[in-house]
Amino acid sequence: MLTTLLLCACGGSDPSPADLVPANLSRLDPNVIALVEQQITRIMAHPLDGASYAELGMIYEANMLWADARRAYAAAVELEPASTWWRYHLAVATRTAGDLEGALLLLRDLALEHAELAPIQQRLGEALTETGELAGAAAAYRHVIDLKPGLPEGYHGLGEVKILERDYAAARELLERAVALDPRYRASRYALGLAYRGLGLFEEAQREMARGIDAVPRYLTDPLAPQIHEYAVNLPARRNRAAALLHGGRPDQAALLLEQVLNEQPDNATDLNNLAIAYMRMGRFEEAKSTLDEARRIAPEKFSTWLNLSSLATRTGDSGAALAYAETAVQRAPEMAQTHVALAMAEAELGHLERTAASLERALHLDARDPQIHGMLAEVCVQLGRLDLAEEHFQSVLALLPDSLTGVLSLGRLYLQQGRLERAGAMLTRAHELAPGNARVTAFENEIRDHTPGGLE
């Protein structure tokens, strides 16, 4: 049908809608075909509307048809050259379609015009790294860090540049910072392993590289990203979209997508686990349990299923089952810190604080760069009366995340509990620097005042 329509389209328009149809359209996912046919019809009705071509580019990008996305974005930019984000996505599609040189030309111009836009700087850093222009790449990633100091992407990119420069000590520092900001960003884990290997820390390298296997880079979001995600309709794209929705706090939408995916491929244990997580976040615990039971039947060796079963049992108040599931997760993956963390959480629910501390210590042995584990162990040490160890772990949290308000307040309260008012006051000062006017900071200030003879000045 689409071919017939194109033959009847007005000839001579530039760009031509006929040039924007994938050669293998009939072999694509039916959902993709429907979107493409609908959008080409709109383009034919308004052949000089750049937004229609850009929307077609988004459809192709969302479903990973990169060469087609490039042509559609190029048509949009030809009609409206001043559109920053269309040009940006033209660069992304150009690079992913295999033309690094063409993408780099586009990104250089964009970066000069828009030094304030971190996503452009990140992509420029990546392209320059791939061409071996390491000084320029480092400058681009430093700019990302300046613009987004609380996100790991800039530190990750600059760390990779330092690895290529064989400055492994600098790479280690940057990548440890990236991992502290987001311990679950696997690409930074793998890169940190490379840095450790360069420093001769082979045991640490092996551990981090194992955690980062099959990692993919992560890019800073831009204004077109939400709309592009909405067009993800083939199976791989819908899976990626569901993961993004889960991460972004939209479990209801993620569940709808995953239910559709599982109707087409019902035996995928990863999809079942993600659907169960979505159900748990919506409070649909019975559906989460049946979904996880199915995942366990399909792939009993998959440790993440046992972790999710443990989490679900905790949420539904079955502490004994949570402990049993967590123990099985540890058996399945004893080298993964998160299994020991899950075990510690189950043990804590049952009041087994000594065992909780031991499990967290094992987790830290496997992942000493995770500030969350340090914070959990510090809190347990406080409950056990091991205040010196608690202080050590709270300090580790702040060494990894210097701007953590929670870390500052927790350490400050520990100092207050120990009667070390001067140090507690120093933490209050730091808390005011991080979050002036914050209610939690005000509450901590009142606690200090209550413990200070004569009150605070």
C-alpha positions, 0 to 999 in steps of 0.5 A, a space after each residue: 500500500 505504501 509503495 502505491 501511495 508514494 508512486 502517486 505522491 507529488 514529484 519533484 519535492 525535495 527531500 522525497 518521501 520515497 527516499 525515506 522508506 526502508 528497503 526492507 520495510 515489509 520484513 520489519 516488525 508490523 508495529 514499526 511498519 504501521 508507524 512508518 506508513 502513518 508518518 510517510 502519509 503525513 509527510 506526503 500531505 505536508 512535504 515542506 514540514 521539517 517536524 514531520 521528517 524529524 518525527 519519522 527520524 525518531 521512529 527509526 531511531 527508537 527502533 534502531 533503524 539507524 541508516 533510515 533515521 539518518 536520512 529522515 533527520 537530514 531531510 528535517 535539518 535541510 528544511 529547518 537548519 536551525 533546529 539544535 536537537 534535530 541536528 544532534 540526533 542527525 549526528 547520533 544517527 550518522 555515528 551509529 550508522 557507521 559514519 564517524 567522520 560525518 558525525 564528528 563534523 556535526 558535533 563540533 559545530 553543535 558543541 561550539 554553538 551550545 557549550 551549555 548542553 551536556 549531551 552534545 559535549 558527551 557525544 563529542 567526547 565519545 567521537 573524539 575518543 574514537 578518532 584518537 583526539 584524546 586532548 579534545 575528548 578530555 576537554 569535552 568530558 571535563 565540560 560535562 563534569 562541570 555541567 553535570 557534576 552529580 552524574 557519572 557520565 562525565 567521569 566515566 568518559 574522562 576515565 576512559 580517555 585516561 586509560 587510553 593515555 595510560 594514566 591509570 592512576 588518574 583513570 582509577 580516581 575518575 572511575 571510582 568517582 563514577 562508580 560511587 555516583 552510580 554503583 550499578 552503571 556497568 560500563 563504569 565498572 568495566 572501565 574501572 577494571 581496566 584501570 585496575 589492570 593497568 595498575 597491576 591490581 589484577 584481583 580487583 580488575 577481574 572482579 570489576 570487569 566481571 561486573 561490567 560484562 556486556 555493559 553498554 554506554 549510557 547517554 545524557 538525556 535530551 528534550 527529544 528522548 521521551 518522544 523517541 522512547 514512545 516510538 519504541 515498538 519492536 521487541 528490543 526497543 520495547 524492552 529498552 523502553 520498559 527498562 527506562 520506564 522502570 528506572 524513571 519511576 513509571 512501573 505502570 507503563 513498564 508493566 504494560 509494555 512488558 506484558 505485550 512483550 511476554 505475549 510474544 515471547 513468554 519464556 524470557 526470564 529477564 522480562 518476567 523479572 522486570 515485570 515482577 519488579 513493576 508489579 511490586 512497585 505498584 503493590 500487585 504482590 500476588 501477580 509479582 509472585 506468580 510471575 517470579 515463580 514462572 521465571 524460577 521455573 524457566 531459569 532456576 539458576 538465575 540469581 536475580 529471580 531469587 533476589 526479587 523473591 526475597 524482596 517480595 517476601 520482605 514487602 509482604 511480611 514473610 521474613 523467613 521466606 525472604 531469608 531463604 530466598 536470599 540464601 539461595 541467591 547467595 548460593 547461585 551468585 556468591 561473587 555478587 555483592 548484591 546477593 549478600 546485601 539482600 541476605 543482610 536485609 533479610 537478616 536485619 528484618 529478623 533482628 540478627 544484627 551480628 549476621 547482618 554485619 557479617 553479610 555486609 562485610 562480605 558484600 564490601 569485600 566484593 564491592 568496596 566502592 559502593 557507598 550504600 553498603 558502607 552506609 548500611 553497615 555503618 547503621 548496623 554498627 551503630 545499633 551494635 554499639 560499634 561506634 568506631 566502626 560506624 564512624 569509619 564507614 560513614 567516612 567512607 560514604 563521604 569519601 565516595 560521595 562528598 556531597 551526600 547530605 544523608 552521609 553528612 547528617 548521619 556522621 554528624 548524628 554519630 558525633 552527637 551520640 559520642 558527645 563530640 559536639 565540635 565535630 557535630 558542628 562541623 558536619 552541621 556547617 557542611 550540611 548548611 553548605 550542601 542544602 541551606 534551608 533544608 528541613 532535615 538540616 534544620 532538625 539536625 541543628 535543633 538536635 545539636 542545640 538541645 545537646 549544647 549547654 547554653 545553646 548554639 551561637 
